[in-house]
Amino acid sequence: MVLIHEKITALLEQRRLKKRDLARALNVSPQTATDISKGRSAITLPHLRNLITFFEVRAEFWLDDERLVPEDADRLSARGTQAAIARTGLLQVQDPEKLLRRVRTFVQQNRAHFLASFPDLTPAERRVLGFAEVDAGAVGQIAGSTS
């Protein structure tokens, strides 16, 4: 019987990802990600949803206790996502991580104006841009203070 934490470990190794990548994907601390990948911590339904998105494999794979790694049929259709990314031009960027670091730096340097201009950022968008979790009241205060 193959357990979910074994699948997580196998996929992390296969894709050369680190537990900190898993922590970010699951929105948990690095220690919790380690505990999950070692089977010491339970996997919640939100964790399962995030695993599906992060590894781009169907829920059925995670629930199948006979296979350690996904087959082609288990993979989510990335066609829509790939097409959207292709339209942005990011697939042509040689070092997208470097570009993202530069964008994060710029956004951080112009934080108040940026948050005032885009008060509807999702928590995931905030994390990608390097913002700490900010509740809606704080965003309103920042936006109000720059007016």
For each residue, the residues with C-beta under 8 A, 3 or more apart:
1: 65 66
2: 6 7 64 65 66 67 68
3: 6 7 39 65
4: 7 8 43 51 62
5: 8 9 36 37 38 39 43
6: 2 3 9 10 39 68
7: 2 3 4 10 11 61 62 68 69
8: 4 5 11 12 22 36 37 51
9: 5 6 12 13 37 38
10: 6 7 13 14 68 69
11: 7 8 14 15 17 55 57 69 70
12: 8 9 15 17 18 19 21 22 37
13: 9 10 16
14: 10 11 69
15: 11 12 55
16: 13
17: 11 12 21 22
18: 12 21 22
19: 12 22 23 30 33 34 37
20: 23 24 30 33
21: 12 17 18 24 25
22: 8 12 17 18 19 25 26 33 36 37 54
23: 19 20 26 28 29 30 32 33
24: 20 21 27 127
25: 21 22 50 51 53 54
26: 22 23 32 33 36 47 50 51 54
27: 24 46 50 127
28: 23 32 33 36 47
29: 23 32 33
30: 19 20 23 33 34
31: 34 35
32: 23 26 28 29 35 36 41
33: 19 20 22 23 26 28 29 30 36 37
34: 19 30 31 37 38
35: 31 32 38 40 41
36: 5 8 22 26 28 32 33 39 40 41 43 47
37: 5 8 9 12 19 22 33 34
38: 5 9 34 35
39: 3 5 6 36
40: 35 36
41: 32 35 36
42:
43: 4 5 36 47 48 51
44: 47 48
45: 48 49
46: 27 49 50
47: 26 28 36 43 44 50 51
48: 43 44 45 51 52 59 62
49: 45 46 52 53
50: 25 26 27 46 47 53 54
51: 4 8 25 26 43 47 48 54 55 57 62
52: 48 49 55 56 57 58 59 62 76
53: 25 49 50 56
54: 22 25 26 50 51
55: 11 15 51 52 70
56: 52 53 75 76 78
57: 11 51 52 61 62 70 74 75 76
58: 52 61 62 70 74 75 76
59: 48 52 62 63
60: 63 64 74
61: 7 57 58 64 67 70 74
62: 4 7 48 51 52 57 58 59
63: 59 60
64: 2 60 61 67
65: 1 2 3
66: 1 2
67: 2 61 64 70 71
68: 2 6 7 10
69: 7 10 11 14
70: 11 55 57 58 61 67 74 75
71: 67 74
72: 75
73:
74: 57 58 60 61 70 71
75: 56 57 58 70 72 78
76: 52 56 57 58
77: 80
78: 56 75 81 82
79: 82 83
80: 77 83 84
81: 78 84 85
82: 78 79 85 86 91
83: 79 80 86 87
84: 80 81 87 88
85: 81 82 88 90 91
86: 82 83 89 90 91
87: 83 84
88: 84 85
89: 86 92 93
90: 85 86 93 96 99
91: 82 85 86
92: 89
93: 89 90 96 99
94:
95: 98 99
96: 90 93 99 100
97: 100 101
98: 95 101 102
99: 90 93 95 96 102 103
100: 96 97 103 104 128
101: 97 98 104 105
102: 98 99 105 106
103: 99 100 106 107 129
104: 100 101 107 108 129 130
105: 101 102 108 109
106: 102 103 109 110
107: 103 104 110 111 114 129 130
108: 104 105 111 130
109: 105 106
110: 106 107 113 114
111: 107 108 114 115 131 142
112: 115 116 142 145 146
113: 110 116 117 146
114: 107 110 111 117 118
115: 111 112 118 119 121 131 134 139 142 143
116: 112 113 119 142 143 146 147
117: 113 114
118: 114 115 121
119: 115 116 139 140 143
120:
121: 115 118 125 126 129 131
122: 125 126
123: 126 127 133
124: 127 128
125: 121 122 128 129
126: 121 122 123 129 131 132 133 134
127: 24 27 123 124 130 131 133
128: 100 124 125
129: 103 104 107 121 125 126
130: 104 107 108 127
131: 111 115 121 126 127 134
132: 126
133: 123 126 127
134: 115 126 131 138 139 142
135: 138 139
136: 139 140
137: 140 141
138: 134 135 141 142
139: 115 119 134 135 136 142 143
140: 119 136 137 143 144
141: 137 138 144 145
142: 111 112 115 116 134 138 139 145 146
143: 115 116 119 139 140 146 147
144: 140 141 147
145: 112 141 142
146: 112 113 116 142 143
147: 116 143 144
